[in-house]
Every structure is written in C-alpha cells, then in structure tokens.
Amino acid sequence: MRIVLFLLFFFVPCVVTLSQQSQPPAGDWQDAFRSWLPADEVSEEYGEETFELLSDLADHPINLNQASRSQLEQLPFLSAQQVEELVAYMDRYRPMRSLSELQMIESLDRPTRRLLSCFVVIGDTLVPRQTMKSVLSRLMQDGHVTLESSFRQPFYKRKGDDSKYLGYPQRHDLRLQFSSRDQLKFGLTAAQDAGEPFFSNRNNLGYDHYSYYFQLRRMGRVEELNLGMYRVQLGMGLVMNSAFYMGKLASLQSLGRSTHALTAYTSRSMADYLRGAAATVRLSSDWRLTAFASWRPIDATLNSDGTVRTIDTDGYHRTESEMEKKNNTHETDFGFSLSWTPSLLHFSSHISLNAVYTSFDRVLVPYQATASSFQSYRKYYPEGSSFFNASLDYGLTSARFSFSGETALNREGALAAIHTASFRVTDQLSLMLLHRYYDERYTSCHARSFSEGGSTQNEHGLYLGATWTPSRKFMLQGYADYAHFPFFRYQVNAPSDALDAFLLARTYYNIGTFEARYRFRIRQRDDIHHVQIVNRYEHRPRLRFSCPVISSNGAGAISLTLQTQVDGALLNSREQTSRGVMVSQQASFRYHSIRLQGYFGWFRSDDYDSRLYQYEPSVLHDFSFPAFYGHGIRYSFMARGDWGRLTFLAKIGTTDFFDRAVISSGLQQIDGSSQTDLLLQILLKVL
C-alpha cells in the first residue's frame, strides 16, 4: 500500500499534461497564507493562535466599498504603505467593481494580493447614517448563526490512558456563533483536550474550557466594544500584545507595521486572553481612547510556600497534578491607550500614550538565590504581585515611506524600545531597518514583539531586510538579523550573540509556481557541558514546485493541483553534525462542492535538532504543522463537502516510524511505531 501511494503521488505529475495556471478560490486562505509566508516562519508557540485569528477574519470578510482605515489595519499582513495606498485608491475610485482592481495597487505583490482577496469582498457602497436602533435592527436581520462541532479519535493508546488521565482519549469542541457582516458578533466556544474529564472531577460544567464573547463595531462614536473574552494589541507590543505576532519574514513583508486592535477571543486555547470589557471610542476626528478592564483565573505552578514559580499556558488538565493547577491564581488587568492621529500633508501619523497595570492574588517568585546555577537565567523574570508598564508609540506613513516606534518603561524604570523604518525605493525594491533595545531588567506580563530570543527582555539587535520584485514573475526577499544577549539565557550561562540570515526566491510561470529557499543561521552559545563558547551553523534549504494539472470554468468548478516539496537541514557545531531531509507530495482536487486533498511525505533526520517542518491541510480552526525527525513516512487524506447550509470535513492521517518501537515518552508514550488519528468536523448554518 505504501509503495502504491508513493508511485501515485510522485510520478503522476510527470505524465499528466500541464495546462494554464488557475487562481485558487478566494476562500482557500490557508493555501494563500502559506504562499505568502512559509508556515515554519510562524512561531511554534503562537501558531495555533495565528490560525485562529486568521480563520476568524476570513469568516467575516471586509467590504472594501465600506472599509475604513481602521478596518484594513485589522489585517496583520498588510504594510502601512499598502494600507495607505488602498485607502487612497478607495477615496478616489470608490466603488470597486471587482477584486481584479487590486492589481492597480502597485505596492501589493502577487502573494499579498492573493491573500488579501481571501479576507475582503466587493459589496454595497456606503449607506447613509442611521439611528442606533435601525442599525441594530439591520444587523440582526442580516446576521446568521453557525454551529460547528469537531471530534478527534486516536487509533492508539497512550500510557496515560490506562489510569493516569482523568478523562477519555478523544478530543472534541463546539462553537456556536451569531455574526452579521463584520460589525456584530457573539458566541460561545467549548473545548475539551484528550484525557481531560468531561462532566466529572472539577469539570462539573462539562467542557474543560469555555470562551464567550460579544463584539460590536462602528456604532456611532463607539468604534469597538468587546464584552466577555477578548484580546488587545497596543503599539508594537512592548506593553500589551495578546493578539498577533508571526515572525521575522512576516515583519519584512508587512514592513514592521504596528497597530492598535481589539478582537473577540474565539479560540479553544486557554492562553493570552483577557476577560471583562474593552472599548475604543472616537473622541473627535483625531483623538481616540481605548480602555479595558479584566479579571480572570489562570494556571500556575506553585512553590512550597504558595508563591508562583511559573504561569502555565498549555491549558492541559488531564492528571491530578495538572488539575490542581487549574485556576489556582487570579489576574487583574487595567489599561488604556490615548491616540492622536493628525493628518500632515501627504502623511498619516499617530502618537499614542499606553499604560497597563497587572496584579496577581499570589506573589510571583520565579527565581530563588539557592537554586541551581542552571536556573540563573530566571533572575530577572517578573517578580512580585503587581506590575505597571507605560509606553509612547508613534508613527509616520506615506505611500513610500514609513517610520514607527515604541519606547516603554516598567515600574522600576527599565527601558525597552523598538524602532523600524521602511522605504519603497522603487516600485520593485523596498528596504526595512529595525532596531530594538530590551534591557534585561525590563519586564512586562503581556509584551510580545520582534525578538530573536523569544521575549522582550535581555536583547539588543539590528535587522535589515529587502524585497525585490523585478517582474511579476519573480520575487527575491532576504534579511540579516544580529542580536546580542548581555545576560544569561536558557542553557546559556554567559553573554551571547546570534546571527540569522535568510534568503527566499520565488518564480511564477503559466504552468506553475517554483520556489527556492535557503536559510542560514549561526548561533553562538555557552556549552553547558564543557563550559566554553561554541558556534552552531544551521542550513535549511527548500525547493517547492506547484502546478495546476486540470482547470476548467472560471469559477473553479473542477481543478487538480499538485505540489512537490523537498526540505533539507544541516546543523554543524564543534562537536557534531546533524542532517535531515524530507520529500513530500500534495494533491488537491475540487469538483463543484466536493474537495479532496492527499498528502504523502518521507523523512529522515539524525536527531531532533535536524527536524523538518511540513504544513498539512486540515479542518477549520485546526493548526496542523508537525515536526518530523528520525526515519519514517507521513500520509493523510482529507475530504470536504459543501451542501447548502451544511459543510462536512473528514481527515485521517498516519505517521509510521521505521527507527523506533515506541513513540513519545511519559504519559504520552505510545507502545508502537505507528500513530493514526481521525478528525471529523461538521458546520451548520442555522440561519
């Protein structure tokens, strides 16, 4: 069977006649997003949140003929210049008749234009101002209710399933939502991870986690109102960003744009949300005020004296010890942002004053002087029960130039600052420069911004990036990022440095798209075993070719697309060399309302350091981007059918290892070399 799959997926592309390339339907945002940004450039820690947010944006597309600047700024992949040029085009040529007009926006390259088309629609022009009662009545009439349910069945047994886990091995969740255009939305998300108790133990209300939210936009002076659970992003993320961050390549493609945003929290995750109320109010044409208040329970690992050692964000409550951490600490947050957005000749600008106060009902003690020297990197972690951060963020943008920055202080006066400047030298060439300085003593409970080390602390760095598109069929992107860490880091008991260089080339042809990528990294760290500074070099090339094999009818009634990808990894250090390679084939077939997708990949690597990442199509709101190491194969099949108000999705995937008889370890250990999961999902539009 494996040999048949191998022949089917690898040799069919060689014997099928290629036809003209077709653009995938606008609704395929995941495929468009992968073309815009390779999935392994998304932070592993925040990958699920990234896909949750983009899924929600895709479910509520923006009407370009009614779009404001603030609405376009909700799309995190657009640069400040692209937003500026879109606004200028709409002011001059509104209404748009077709999405093909996006080709008139010179700053929108092909991948960005394709991705944007998944999140916008061409609708009615602006409606006259109405009373709040009439607007609410219209929203209720135009709204629809959706019910979504997902279920994952594993065909294997984990070690914890025998006795340690408190619940069943299946994972399931439920989503109920009312939405109207992109103005009104409220609903409930209920989630249960595998192994967690259901209607038992401390989960006497059924599911382990509930997200409930209410969001209202553009209602008179109230630009945004959120009740229940929500996320907040202020400036460039030095004092508050629980919303969105993708990584270095995305920063280059969006040219480091900062934003102020409130978004409803619809995720099944239990991390990075606030609970209470938040609103943005337009005080005048140039002044806006955002304020929020939150109180929520959190999970924490406690020291023997009842203080908090670490705040846990994985959300697992499968065992007695994990259940004891559930909601054992409470967090309170207050904050505001006062923004001034004057118009200066041909520039748009903003200046914002931001402040956030956070307190806990337990004291955070992440580091103890008597701890092992290997824990010394925790010395400057947030400590105490109350924290205060304030910042000033600012920006100036035109169609070709943009400058933005944020300077922040914590309660002790430690400084963090980040500044970025981007310039479109020509329509084909754009440059970006980013500098950040994060004092090792700077702490913020909700900061998330550009960094090499993973936090807005203990880092000084300089980043230079460039994008060159000499023609519509070719694009070259690259960056170089240098970072210095003046204090200790995890497993690095000395000051250290890192250099990250990246180059990406893309070529487009009528018969398909060819992409060649090469990534090089050099890392300098303290070897904890030999107490010496060593260099580690990392090379990660990728070749990918995709082409449409069958395409008929402009609406995409029938299509077949094949994609072949080869990934490599080579890591060199003074002590060892680690290698890895993965070859994969993916096929996507669509016939009217039926869509089928198949995937097959073979991988081999020396160890976990040379692991290979692969994006894999999955059901709605599911982030599937596993890491493969060792020796084995991965194959999966997914089917989707849309029949009026009903959508059904099913995916089954198997990973077979050839070099081991046991998978994973601890309570997640599987006594076998194969792992198969079935994922089912049903979506029903009630109204």
Secondary structure, DSSP 8 states (H G I E B T S, - for coil): -HHHHHHHHHHHHHHS---------TT-HHHHHHHHS-GGGS-TTTHHHHHHHHHHHHHS-EEGGG--HHHHTT-TTS-HHHHHHHHHHHHHH-S---GGGGGG-TT--HHHHHHHTTTEE----------HHHHHHHHHHH-EEEEEEEEEEESS-BGGGTTT-SS-S-EEEEEEEEEETTTEEEEEEEEE-TT--SSBTTBTTSSSEEEEEEEEEEETTEEEEEEEEEEEE-TTSSS-B-S----HHHHHHTTT----EEEE---S--SS-EEEEEEEEE-SSSEEEEEEEEEEEEEEEE-TTS-EEEEE-S----SHHHHHHTT-EEEEEEEEEEEE--EETTEEEEEEEEEEEEEEEEEE----TTS-GGGGGGTTS--EEEEEEEEEEEEEE-SSEEEEEEEEEETT--EEEEEEEEEESSSSEEEEEEEEEE-TT---TT---S-SSSSSSSEEEEEEEEEEEEETTEEEEEEEEEEEE-S-BTTB-S-EEEEEEEEEEEEEETTEEEEEEEEEEEEEEEETTTTEEEEEEEEEEEEEEEEEEEEETTTTSEEEEEEEEEEEEEEEESS-EEEEEEEEEEEEEEETTEEEEEEEEEEEESSGGG-EE-----STT-----EE-SEEEEEEEEEEEEETTEEEEEEEEEEEESS-S-BS-GGG-BSSSEEEEEEEEEEEE--
